[in-house]
Amino acid sequence: MPVQDNDPRLRLKGLIARGEARLLPLSLPQRELWENSPVAPDDPANHICATIEIRGVFSFDLCQEALRAVVDRQEVLRTSFLSGEGKAAQIVLTKTEALLRCRDVGPGEDSGKLMATVFSEPFDMVRGPLYRVEMLCLAADHHILALVFHHAIADGWTLGVFVGDFTTAYIHALKQSGRDFAHVRGIKEGLPAPGMTYSEWAVSEKTRWQPIAIEREAAYWRSRLTGSKLLFGNCRTEVPMEPLRKRVTSLSPSLVDAARDLAKQAEVTLFSVLLTVFQMSLFRWKGTRDVVLGVPHANRSKPQTRDTMGYFAGVLPLRICLQPGNSFAHTLKANHAAQIEDFAHAMPFAELAKAVAPADGRLQHQIFDVRFALQNHPVPDIELPGISTRLRTIATGTSRFDIACELTEDGSALEVVWLYRWPLVNDKDIGHLDRLLGAVLEEAGRNSDFLPAQSQPQ
């Protein structure tokens, strides 16, 4: 038996033989990580990180019990991966322990640095688990849960599902311990089974995406992306892969209100307004009229998946073109119409990348090097007597792009996180681009018929 413990493959064979594990193929989104990412699947660049700040008296034991309930409910928290011979498969355990670590933060310790260590620690992709929950105790009534999920088992939506499940399970544990929270609205007795497990969804997607369906959508994307170019051309191949740098700013409540007003007047989405503002900012910065942006989409069309954790999200390459002489209002309408058409043809990115791959057989996609995202996934906001929680995502950035603009609602403002690859983009460039983003939005709010004007980096 010691040999089995030291050899993951022999250990896996034993688990499968005893009915304690299943070996399943990768889901379509998971294939993207193995087939289209320039970094290895086990690279920390694939980590999704967040914190839950908790105010009030909080119990480690009840927290452990709540996490155990979530792990029992969500099979991705019992999933790891086996790779070999160019292929990978999921290992789904029937049962496993919930792992929660606890650490007291002393007066002289920097909680930010401690969390950064938690976020960057690699996962063992074979042994798992591929999540990490660490409780940082700042005071008796002040805790921070540092959360890390590998992208292969999670997406942005997953964070909200986890918060909802964990909070519900914690309340249930409190009630079981003798404290009555029955009057709290929306809190169920416990955690029911999800409407659809992640592996069930993966099977349904593979059934849906048969060769005929793939080719139908692939034809659209071959036509749509013909002639498109990367923002940085071939410069990326000359730059070593290294962690993305980050800069965090914000759009003020008045600018966000202006964006919402523009969306209402034009009968488009807030996303369309912000995307057009970003496009015009890029034009003023680089003079680029035609750009393809990698944009995430939830990919949860089945209602049964709304409360299931897992990597469902897809990537859509939105191609947006700025025509000379067109005003902001005209460009906004054109972008919105193009987005509707592109989203209607959404398909698994691994298949899309294969369909438009260059003739030399490269697997890593050369479709976009810029990412744009508006993070507005549903997140439960549950206030309880004596306890309040707040989820905050931590933008870490994968290495699948060179520059990104990620916007997240922060009260009445929008937090703006810039991720960029140095030296393709330097700190001065990002400062200039950030100012352009605010300036374009302010100008559009005053007069949506204004014409964009190219500027140079300062």
C-alpha positions as CSV (number, residue, x, y, z in Angstrom):
1,M,0.0,0.0,0.0
2,P,2.8,2.5,0.5
3,V,3.6,2.1,-3.2
4,Q,0.0,3.1,-4.0
5,D,0.2,6.2,-1.8
6,N,3.4,7.4,-3.6
7,D,2.1,6.5,-7.1
8,P,-0.9,8.6,-8.1
9,R,-1.9,6.3,-10.9
10,L,-1.9,3.2,-8.8
11,R,-3.7,5.1,-6.1
12,L,-6.3,6.1,-8.7
13,K,-6.8,2.5,-9.9
14,G,-7.5,1.5,-6.3
15,L,-10.0,4.3,-5.8
16,I,-11.8,3.4,-9.1
17,A,-11.9,-0.3,-8.2
18,R,-13.5,0.4,-4.9
19,G,-16.0,2.8,-6.4
20,E,-14.6,5.8,-4.6
21,A,-13.7,7.7,-7.8
22,R,-14.7,8.1,-11.4
23,L,-12.4,8.9,-14.4
24,L,-14.2,11.4,-16.8
25,P,-13.1,13.2,-19.9
26,L,-12.5,17.0,-19.8
27,S,-15.4,19.3,-20.3
28,L,-15.3,21.6,-23.3
29,P,-14.3,24.6,-21.3
30,Q,-11.6,22.6,-19.5
31,R,-10.1,21.6,-22.8
32,E,-9.3,25.3,-23.4
33,L,-6.8,25.2,-20.5
34,W,-5.0,22.2,-21.8
35,E,-5.1,23.0,-25.5
36,N,-5.1,26.8,-25.9
37,S,-3.3,28.3,-23.0
38,P,0.4,29.2,-23.4
39,V,1.1,28.3,-19.7
40,A,0.9,24.9,-18.1
41,P,-2.4,23.9,-16.5
42,D,-0.8,23.8,-13.1
43,D,0.6,27.3,-13.4
44,P,-0.7,29.7,-10.6
45,A,-1.8,32.1,-13.4
46,N,-4.8,29.8,-13.7
47,H,-5.9,30.6,-10.1
48,I,-9.2,32.4,-9.4
49,C,-8.9,34.3,-6.1
50,A,-11.3,36.0,-3.8
51,T,-11.8,37.0,-0.2
52,I,-14.8,36.9,2.1
53,E,-14.5,39.5,4.8
54,I,-16.5,38.5,7.9
55,R,-17.5,40.9,10.7
56,G,-18.9,39.4,13.8
57,V,-18.2,36.4,16.0
58,F,-17.2,33.5,13.8
59,S,-16.6,29.9,14.6
60,F,-13.8,27.9,13.0
61,D,-15.6,24.6,13.9
62,L,-18.8,25.7,12.3
63,C,-16.9,27.0,9.3
64,Q,-15.3,23.6,8.9
65,E,-18.7,22.0,9.1
66,A,-20.2,24.4,6.5
67,L,-17.3,23.8,4.1
68,R,-17.8,20.1,4.5
69,A,-21.4,20.5,3.4
70,V,-20.4,22.5,0.3
71,V,-17.7,20.0,-0.7
72,D,-20.3,17.2,-0.4
73,R,-22.7,19.1,-2.6
74,Q,-20.3,20.4,-5.3
75,E,-18.4,17.7,-7.1
76,V,-15.8,20.0,-8.6
77,L,-14.5,20.5,-5.1
78,R,-13.8,16.7,-5.1
79,T,-12.2,16.9,-8.6
80,S,-8.5,16.7,-9.7
81,F,-6.9,15.8,-13.0
82,L,-4.7,13.2,-14.6
83,S,-2.6,14.1,-17.6
84,G,-0.6,11.9,-19.9
85,E,0.1,11.3,-23.6
86,G,-1.2,14.8,-24.6
87,K,-4.6,14.1,-23.0
88,A,-6.1,14.8,-19.6
89,A,-9.1,13.5,-17.6
90,Q,-11.0,14.4,-14.5
91,I,-10.8,12.4,-11.3
92,V,-14.0,12.9,-9.4
93,L,-14.0,11.4,-5.8
94,T,-17.2,10.2,-4.3
95,K,-16.2,11.5,-0.9
96,T,-13.3,13.5,0.5
97,E,-12.5,15.6,3.5
98,A,-13.0,19.4,3.5
99,L,-9.7,21.2,4.0
100,L,-9.8,24.5,6.0
101,R,-6.7,26.2,7.3
102,C,-6.6,28.8,10.0
103,R,-4.0,31.4,10.8
104,D,-3.8,34.2,13.4
105,V,-2.6,37.4,12.0
106,G,-0.3,39.2,14.5
107,P,-0.2,43.0,15.0
108,G,3.0,43.3,12.9
109,E,1.9,41.0,10.1
110,D,0.7,42.2,6.7
111,S,-2.6,40.3,5.9
112,G,-2.2,41.4,2.2
113,K,1.1,39.6,1.9
114,L,-0.3,36.5,3.7
115,M,-3.2,36.4,1.2
116,A,-0.8,36.8,-1.7
117,T,1.1,33.7,-0.5
118,V,-2.2,31.8,-0.3
119,F,-3.2,32.9,-3.8
120,S,0.1,32.0,-5.4
121,E,0.7,28.5,-3.8
122,P,0.5,25.9,-6.6
123,F,-2.0,23.0,-6.5
124,D,-1.2,19.4,-6.9
125,M,-3.3,18.7,-10.0
126,V,-3.4,15.0,-9.5
127,R,-3.9,14.6,-5.8
128,G,-6.1,17.7,-5.3
129,P,-8.0,19.3,-3.9
130,L,-8.0,22.2,-6.4
131,Y,-9.5,24.7,-4.0
132,R,-8.0,26.4,-0.9
133,V,-9.8,28.1,1.9
134,E,-7.7,29.8,4.6
135,M,-9.2,31.7,7.6
136,L,-7.1,34.7,8.6
137,C,-8.0,35.8,12.1
138,L,-7.4,39.5,12.5
139,A,-9.5,39.8,15.7
140,A,-12.1,37.9,17.6
141,D,-14.8,39.5,15.5
142,H,-12.9,40.1,12.3
143,H,-11.9,37.4,9.9
144,I,-11.0,37.1,6.2
145,L,-11.5,33.9,4.3
146,A,-8.9,33.7,1.5
147,L,-10.4,31.6,-1.4
148,V,-8.5,30.1,-4.3
149,F,-10.0,27.9,-7.0
150,H,-8.2,26.5,-9.9
151,H,-9.8,27.7,-13.2
152,A,-10.3,24.1,-14.3
153,I,-13.0,23.8,-11.6
154,A,-14.3,27.3,-11.3
155,D,-15.2,30.6,-13.1
156,G,-16.4,34.0,-11.9
157,W,-20.0,32.8,-11.4
158,T,-18.7,30.0,-9.2
159,L,-17.6,32.5,-6.6
160,G,-21.2,33.7,-6.0
161,V,-22.4,30.1,-5.8
162,F,-19.8,29.3,-3.2
163,V,-20.7,32.3,-1.1
164,G,-24.4,31.3,-1.2
165,D,-23.7,27.7,-0.4
166,F,-21.2,28.4,2.3
167,T,-23.4,31.0,4.0
168,T,-26.5,28.8,3.9
169,A,-24.5,25.8,5.3
170,Y,-23.0,28.0,8.1
171,I,-26.4,29.2,9.1
172,H,-27.7,25.6,9.2
173,A,-24.7,24.6,11.3
174,L,-25.5,27.5,13.7
175,K,-29.1,26.3,14.0
176,Q,-28.0,22.8,14.6
177,S,-25.8,24.1,17.4
178,G,-28.8,25.5,19.2
179,R,-29.0,29.1,17.8
180,D,-32.3,29.8,16.1
181,F,-32.0,31.6,12.8
182,A,-35.3,30.4,11.4
183,H,-36.5,34.0,11.0
184,V,-33.8,34.9,8.5
185,R,-35.4,35.3,5.1
186,G,-34.2,33.1,2.3
187,I,-32.2,30.6,4.4
188,K,-33.0,27.0,3.7
189,E,-32.8,24.2,6.2
190,G,-29.7,22.8,4.5
191,L,-28.0,22.3,1.1
192,P,-30.1,20.3,-1.4
193,A,-28.4,18.6,-4.3
194,P,-27.8,21.0,-7.2
195,G,-30.2,20.9,-10.2
196,M,-27.4,19.5,-12.4
197,T,-23.9,18.3,-11.5
198,Y,-20.9,19.6,-13.4
199,S,-20.2,16.3,-15.0
200,E,-23.9,16.0,-16.1
201,W,-23.6,19.4,-17.7
202,A,-20.4,18.4,-19.5
203,V,-22.0,15.4,-21.0
204,S,-25.0,17.4,-22.2
205,E,-22.6,20.0,-23.8
206,K,-20.7,17.3,-25.7
207,T,-24.0,15.8,-26.9
208,R,-25.0,19.3,-28.1
209,W,-21.8,20.1,-29.9
210,Q,-21.6,17.4,-32.5
211,P,-19.4,17.9,-35.6
212,I,-22.3,19.4,-37.7
213,A,-23.1,22.0,-35.0
214,I,-19.4,22.8,-34.6
215,E,-18.8,23.3,-38.3
216,R,-21.9,25.5,-38.6
217,E,-20.6,28.0,-36.1
218,A,-17.0,27.6,-37.1
219,A,-17.9,28.8,-40.6
220,Y,-19.3,32.0,-39.0
221,W,-16.1,32.6,-37.1
222,R,-13.8,31.9,-40.0
223,S,-15.6,34.6,-41.9
224,R,-15.9,37.0,-38.9
225,L,-12.2,36.8,-38.0
226,T,-10.7,36.9,-41.5
227,G,-8.1,39.6,-41.7
228,S,-8.1,40.4,-38.0
229,K,-4.8,41.2,-36.3
230,L,-3.4,41.2,-32.8
231,L,-3.1,44.6,-31.1
232,F,0.6,43.9,-30.5
233,G,1.2,42.0,-33.8
234,N,4.0,39.4,-33.4
235,C,5.7,41.3,-30.5
236,R,4.4,38.8,-27.9
237,T,6.6,36.0,-29.2
238,E,9.6,38.2,-28.4
239,V,8.6,38.9,-24.8
240,P,9.2,36.3,-22.1
241,M,6.1,34.9,-20.3
242,E,6.0,36.4,-16.9
243,P,3.3,37.4,-14.4
244,L,1.1,40.2,-15.5
245,R,1.4,43.5,-13.7
246,K,-1.7,45.0,-12.1
247,R,-3.0,48.5,-11.6
248,V,-6.3,49.3,-9.8
249,T,-8.2,52.5,-10.3
250,S,-11.9,53.3,-10.4
251,L,-14.6,55.1,-12.3
252,S,-16.5,57.6,-10.1
253,P,-20.2,57.2,-9.3
254,S,-20.9,60.3,-11.6
255,L,-19.1,58.6,-14.5
256,V,-20.9,55.3,-13.9
257,D,-24.3,57.2,-13.8
258,A,-23.3,58.8,-17.1
259,A,-22.6,55.3,-18.6
260,R,-26.0,54.0,-17.3
261,D,-27.8,57.0,-18.8
262,L,-26.1,56.4,-22.2
263,A,-27.2,52.8,-22.1
264,K,-30.8,53.8,-21.3
265,Q,-30.9,56.5,-24.0
266,A,-29.5,54.2,-26.7
267,E,-31.5,51.1,-25.5
268,V,-28.3,49.0,-25.1
269,T,-26.6,47.4,-22.2
270,L,-24.1,48.9,-19.8
271,F,-21.6,46.4,-21.1
272,S,-22.0,47.8,-24.7
273,V,-21.4,51.4,-23.4
274,L,-18.3,50.4,-21.5
275,L,-17.0,48.3,-24.4
276,T,-17.3,51.2,-26.8
277,V,-15.6,53.5,-24.4
278,F,-12.7,51.0,-24.1
279,Q,-12.5,50.7,-27.9
280,M,-12.3,54.4,-28.4
281,S,-9.7,54.6,-25.6
282,L,-7.6,52.0,-27.4
283,F,-7.9,54.0,-30.7
284,R,-6.8,57.2,-29.0
285,W,-3.9,55.3,-27.5
286,K,-2.7,53.1,-30.4
287,G,-4.6,54.4,-33.4
288,T,-6.2,50.9,-33.8
289,R,-9.6,50.9,-35.5
290,D,-10.0,47.2,-35.9
291,V,-9.5,45.0,-32.8
292,V,-10.6,41.6,-31.4
293,L,-11.3,41.5,-27.7
294,G,-11.5,38.3,-25.7
295,V,-14.7,38.6,-23.7
296,P,-16.0,36.1,-21.1
297,H,-19.6,34.9,-21.2
298,A,-21.4,32.9,-18.4
299,N,-22.5,30.0,-20.7
300,R,-25.1,28.9,-18.2
301,S,-28.2,28.8,-20.4
302,K,-29.6,25.8,-18.5
303,P,-31.5,27.0,-15.3
304,Q,-30.4,23.8,-13.5
305,T,-26.7,25.0,-13.6
306,R,-27.3,28.3,-11.8
307,D,-26.4,26.9,-8.4
308,T,-23.6,24.5,-9.7
309,M,-19.9,25.3,-9.2
310,G,-17.6,24.6,-12.1
311,Y,-15.8,26.0,-15.2
312,F,-18.8,26.8,-17.4
313,A,-17.7,30.2,-18.8
314,G,-16.7,30.6,-22.4
315,V,-14.6,33.1,-24.2
316,L,-16.0,35.1,-27.1
317,P,-13.7,36.9,-29.6
318,L,-15.6,40.2,-30.2
319,R,-14.3,42.0,-33.3
320,I,-15.2,45.7,-33.2
321,C,-14.4,48.1,-35.9
322,L,-14.3,51.9,-35.6
323,Q,-15.4,53.5,-38.9
324,P,-13.8,56.9,-39.7
325,G,-16.3,59.7,-39.2
326,N,-18.7,57.8,-36.9
327,S,-19.7,59.4,-33.7
328,F,-19.8,57.6,-30.3
329,A,-23.5,57.1,-30.5
330,H,-23.3,55.5,-34.0
331,T,-20.4,53.3,-32.9
332,L,-22.3,52.3,-29.8
333,K,-25.3,51.1,-31.9
334,A,-23.0,49.2,-34.3
335,N,-21.1,47.5,-31.5
336,H,-24.3,46.5,-29.8
337,A,-25.7,44.9,-32.9
338,A,-22.4,43.1,-33.6
339,Q,-22.3,41.7,-30.1
340,I,-25.8,40.3,-30.4
341,E,-24.8,38.5,-33.5
342,D,-21.5,37.2,-32.1
343,F,-23.1,36.0,-28.9
344,A,-25.7,34.2,-31.0
345,H,-22.9,32.2,-32.5
346,A,-21.0,31.4,-29.3
347,M,-19.3,28.1,-29.3
348,P,-16.7,26.2,-27.2
349,F,-13.5,28.2,-27.5
350,A,-11.3,25.1,-27.9
351,E,-13.2,24.2,-31.0
352,L,-13.3,27.8,-32.3
353,A,-9.5,28.1,-31.9
354,K,-9.1,24.8,-33.8
355,A,-11.4,26.0,-36.6
356,V,-9.4,29.2,-37.2
357,A,-6.0,27.9,-36.4
358,P,-3.1,28.7,-38.8
359,A,-2.0,26.1,-41.2
360,D,1.2,25.4,-39.3
361,G,-0.8,23.5,-36.7
362,R,-0.1,25.7,-33.7
363,L,-2.6,24.9,-30.9
364,Q,-2.2,28.1,-29.0
365,H,-4.7,30.6,-30.3
366,Q,-3.6,33.8,-32.1
367,I,-7.1,35.3,-32.1
368,F,-6.9,38.1,-29.4
369,D,-4.4,39.5,-27.1
370,V,-6.7,42.0,-25.3
371,R,-9.3,41.1,-22.8
372,F,-12.3,43.2,-21.7
373,A,-14.7,42.1,-18.9
374,L,-17.6,43.5,-16.9
375,Q,-17.8,41.4,-13.8
376,N,-21.5,41.4,-12.8
377,H,-22.1,37.8,-11.8
378,P,-24.9,37.4,-9.2
379,V,-23.5,37.4,-5.7
380,P,-25.7,36.9,-2.7
381,D,-25.7,39.7,-0.2
382,I,-26.8,38.1,3.1
383,E,-26.9,40.2,6.3
384,L,-27.4,38.3,9.5
385,P,-27.8,39.3,13.1
386,G,-24.3,39.7,14.4
387,I,-22.6,38.6,11.1
388,S,-22.0,40.4,7.8
389,T,-20.1,39.1,4.8
390,R,-18.6,40.7,1.8
391,L,-17.1,39.0,-1.2
392,R,-14.3,40.6,-3.1
393,T,-12.7,39.1,-6.2
394,I,-8.9,39.5,-6.7
395,A,-8.0,40.0,-10.3
396,T,-4.8,37.9,-10.9
397,G,-4.9,37.5,-14.6
398,T,-3.9,34.5,-16.7
399,S,-1.2,34.6,-19.3
400,R,-3.5,34.3,-22.2
401,F,-3.5,38.0,-23.1
402,D,-1.2,41.0,-22.9
403,I,-3.5,43.7,-21.7
404,A,-6.9,43.5,-19.9
405,C,-9.5,45.9,-18.5
406,E,-11.7,44.3,-15.9
407,L,-14.6,46.3,-14.4
408,T,-16.3,45.3,-11.2
409,E,-19.2,47.0,-9.4
410,D,-18.0,48.5,-6.2
411,G,-21.0,50.2,-4.6
412,S,-22.0,53.0,-6.9
413,A,-18.6,53.1,-8.5
414,L,-16.8,50.7,-10.8
415,E,-13.4,49.3,-9.8
416,V,-11.1,49.2,-12.8
417,V,-8.3,46.6,-12.8
418,W,-5.7,46.8,-15.5
419,L,-3.6,43.8,-16.2
420,Y,-0.7,44.1,-18.6
421,R,2.5,42.5,-19.8
422,W,5.7,44.4,-19.4
423,P,7.6,45.5,-21.4
424,L,4.9,45.4,-24.2
425,V,3.0,47.8,-22.0
426,N,4.6,49.9,-19.4
427,D,3.3,51.7,-16.3
428,K,3.2,55.0,-18.1
429,D,1.1,53.5,-20.9
430,I,-1.4,52.1,-18.5
431,G,-1.7,55.4,-16.7
432,H,-2.4,57.1,-20.0
433,L,-4.9,54.5,-21.1
434,D,-6.7,54.7,-17.7
435,R,-7.0,58.5,-18.1
436,L,-8.3,58.0,-21.6
437,L,-11.0,55.6,-20.4
438,G,-12.4,58.2,-18.0
439,A,-12.0,61.1,-20.5
440,V,-13.9,59.3,-23.3
441,L,-16.7,58.3,-20.9
442,E,-17.0,61.8,-19.6
443,E,-17.0,63.2,-23.1
444,A,-19.7,60.7,-24.3
445,G,-21.8,61.6,-21.2
446,R,-21.8,65.3,-22.2
447,N,-22.4,64.7,-25.9
448,S,-22.8,61.2,-27.4
449,D,-22.4,62.6,-30.9
450,F,-18.7,63.5,-30.4
451,L,-16.1,62.1,-32.8
452,P,-13.1,60.2,-31.5
453,A,-9.7,61.7,-32.0
454,Q,-6.5,59.8,-31.9
455,S,-3.8,60.8,-29.4
456,Q,-0.4,59.6,-28.6
457,P,0.9,58.0,-25.4
458,Q,2.1,60.5,-22.9
